Amino acid sequence: MQLEELKTFVTLAEVKNFTKTADKLLMSQPTVSLHIKNLEKEFNTELFQRSPKFLKITPSGQLLLQRAKKIIEVYDIAKQEILEFHHKIAGKLTIGASYTIGEYILPSILCNLQEKYPALEIEMMIGNREEILQFVRQFQIDIGFIEGEAIEKDLRIIPFMAEEFFIVSSPDHQLARKEEISFHELKKETWLSREVGSGNRDFLLEILSTNGLKIHSLLTMNSIQAIKESVINGLGVSLLSKHAIKRELEHHYLAILPLRNQDFKRTFSYVYSPIMENNKNVEAFINVIEEKWR
């Protein structure tokens, strides 16, 4: 028994005419007749009494009609539920992000994501740039976020925003009191930076090298918060993103050094494996990101 035959049977029982049934179902009249014949053969009973003037459903046909309608209804519900399941944003989404993005950029995005898809269970891992790339390769996370861009043939890496960075110090630092300073005046400073493998560290070293400045003293920490607290307490200076120092600037815990021609921008990118391109949760997350920075 085919579902199509049951649908033909139900339609014929309702319109009581082979020609009208064929027209309604967009099929030929012989096909309608064949569907009914197949059902009568399967159930070994006559479903309709036929004459040139009328078509009347039999008691057996009436019984089948009740069941056929329920079968079709159950099928339609199952079809709709499966369709919704494949398009429903639910289940687990594992995110990985470098410290700056994970601690200062993503929280507001995750808030938007949770409001839009409340059934989505979100888990976030924080690491440095190289760790996040490795997590993506090993499928420990569904999608990652890194500072800067990268050339990885086996991964999709898409820039989504540009972030400003500033060289900061304690407000009591002598250089913070000047109207303008040059890179030359930073040559004896102690620099606080993230660990090797961090995008923040790579960016700092790139800027200093481009401006011909050699590091006098370098302290390494694997926490942005630890770096900020150290700078606040006068331990040295650092390069930090605008989002990471927003509150400290508002409360005058940190100061941006008035460096001449200070314009440090770095791209933030999201990264995922090509295998994740058809993952509905990843796709939904990317759409939320693109909507925010479109």
N, C-alpha and C positions, 0 to 999 in steps of 0.2 A: 504494500500500500504506500502510495506517494502522497505527500502533503498537498501537492498540486491537484491531485484527484479529489481529495477531501474538499478543497476550496471550490472546485468545480461543482461538486455535489451540493454544497451549501448554497451556492449562488443559484443553481438550478431549482433547488427547493424553494428559494425565495421568489424568483421571477416566474417560475412555472412555464418556461418556454425555452427550447433549445437554441433557437436563433438569437433571442435576446441575451441569453447566457453567453453565447459565443461572442456577440458584439461587446458585452460588458467586460469580458475577460481577454478580449483581443486575441481570440483564437478561432479556428475554423469549427463549424458545426460537427463535422466528423470527429474532431478531437474531443469535443464535449461528449459525444456519444461513446467514444472509446473509453474515456475516463469513467463514465458511469458503468459501462459494461465490465471494466476491470474490477470495480468495487463489488458489483453484484457477484462476480465470479469468486472473489476473495471471501466474501461473507456468505456465499452460497444462498443468496436470497434475492428476491425482487425488491428493488428500492422505489420504483415508480410504476404506477399503472398508466399505460400509454394508450391513447386513441387519437384519431385525426382531430378530434375536437377538444380534448382536455389532457392534462397531465396531473396526476394525483399521486402524492407520496404515500407509500404503504406504511403499515404499523412498524415493520422492520426498519423502513427508511426513517420514520419519525424518531425511533430509538437511536439510530446512527447519527441523525442530525444533531441531537442534543450533545452526544459525545464528540462529534466532529467540531462543533463550535468551541468546545472546551479545549480540544487538542490544538486547534488553530490559535486560540487565545494564549495558551501556555507557550506555544512556539514563539508567538510574537513578543511575549514578555521576556522570554529567555534571550531572544535576539536583541532586544533593546537593552537588557541588562549587560550582555556581553559587549555591546557597542559602547555603553557608558563606562564599563570597566576599562576598556582599552583607551578611553579618552579621559578618564577620571584621574586627577592628580592626587595621588595618595601613596602611602607607603613611606619608604625611607629614602632620604637624599643625603649623601655624605659629601661634605664640602671640605676642601683644604685651602688654607690661605696663608700667605706670608704675614708676619706680625702686624705691619702697618695696615694692610688691607683688612685682615681678620679682626683687629681690635678697634679700628677707627672708621672704616668704610662700610664693611658688610652689615653691621648691626641694624642700620636703618633699612637696608635692602631686605634683610631677613624679616624685619617687621612687616614690610609690604607683602613679602611672599607668604607669610603666615596668615595675614588678613585675607589674602586672595585665595589661598589653598589651605584651609584649616586642618584638613585630613593628612597633610604632609608632615612626616616626622623628620626633623632636621638634626643632623649631627655635624659639628664642625671641628676640624683639626687644625692646629696652628703649627707652623714650622717655617724654616727659612726657604729661600727660593729654590735651592737645589733639592731640599727634602720634598717640597710640594711637587716638583716635576717627577721625582722618583715615585711618590705616592700615586700619581696619575698613571705612570707606566705600569705599576704593579697592581692597578685596579683597587687600591686601598681606599681611594676616593672616587666619586663620580665626576667631579669637576673641581679644578683648582684655580687659585688666583695668585698671580706673581707680580712683582715690580719689574718693569721693563719688558722688553720683548725677547724672544729667543728663537733660534732656528733649530727645530726638532722635527725631523722628517716623519717621525711616527706619531706626532701629536698635532692637534689643531690649536693654534695660539692666536687669539683675537684681542687686539687692544680695545678697551672700552672707555677709558677716561685718561686725562692727563692731570697729574698732581704737581703742585708747586712744593718745592723744598726750600728751607731757609737755614742759614747758619745761626745758631742761637747760643746764648750765654745767660748767666745770671744777670739780673738787672743792675747789680752792683759792679759788674765787670767794667774796667776802665774803658774798654773799647765801645761798650754799649752807650757811653755818655757822649761819644763823638757824633758829629753830624754825618760824617762819611769816613769810611776806612778803605784801605786797599788790601789785596791778598798778602802783600809783603808784610803787613802789620800782624798777620796771623802766624808767622813762621815759628814763633816760640811758644805757641799755644799747645796745651795738652788736648788731644782729640779723643772723644768717646765715640765708639763705633760698635756695631753689631759684629757677630762672629763671621769667620770665613764661610762663604756659601750664601751669605745674605745679600739680597739685591741692594739694600741700603748701604752696605759697606762698599760694594762694587761702585755704586754711584758716587760715594764720597771720594774714593781713590781716583776715580775718573776725573772729577772736578778739580781736585788738588793737582793732579798730574797735568791737566790741560792748562792750568794757570801757573805752572812751574813752581809749585810749593811742595817742599819736602816735609814730611811729618817729623816733628821734633820728639813727640811722645804720643803713644797710642794706647788707650785702655779699651779692652774688648769686653763687651757684655752681651748676653743673649736675650736681653729684655729691654724694650723701648722705655718702659716705665722706670727701670733702674737707671737708664741713661738720663732720662729727664730729671730724676731726683738728684743724680750726681751733678748735673749741670746747674740745677737750682742751688745746690750747696757749694758752688764755686769750684768744682773739681776740674772743669775744663769746658770746652765748647763742642758742639756737635751739629751734624746736618740732619734735620728732621722734617717730616712732611707737615704741610699746613694743617691737615686734619688731626695729626698727633699732638700738636701744640696749641690748639685752639683755646682750650680752657685755661691753660697756663698763661697764655698771653692776656686773656680777658682779666685774670686775677693778678697780673703783673708778677707772676712767679718766674717767667722767662722773658727774655728780650731778644728781638731779632737784631743781629749786628748790622749796622748800616753800611753794608758792603757795596762799593761802587759797582754798578752794572750787575747787580745780583738778580739773576733770572734763571733759576734752576728748575727745570720741569722734567718729569719722568712719566713715561706711559705705564699704566697699570693694565694687565691683560688677564683674560680668563683662558684656561687651558683644559682640554679634555681629549680622550682617546677617540678616534673615529668610530669605534664600536659603540660609543655613547650617543651617536647622532640620532638614533631612533628611540632613545630613552625619553619617555614623555615627561618625567620629572625634571631632567636636565634641560629639556627644551623649554619647559615652563619657566624655569629659573632664568635662563638666558633671555627670554622674552621680558621678564620683569627688569632685568639689568638694562636691556636695550631701551625699554620705555623710559627709564630714569635718566639715561644719558643721551637720548635721541636728539 
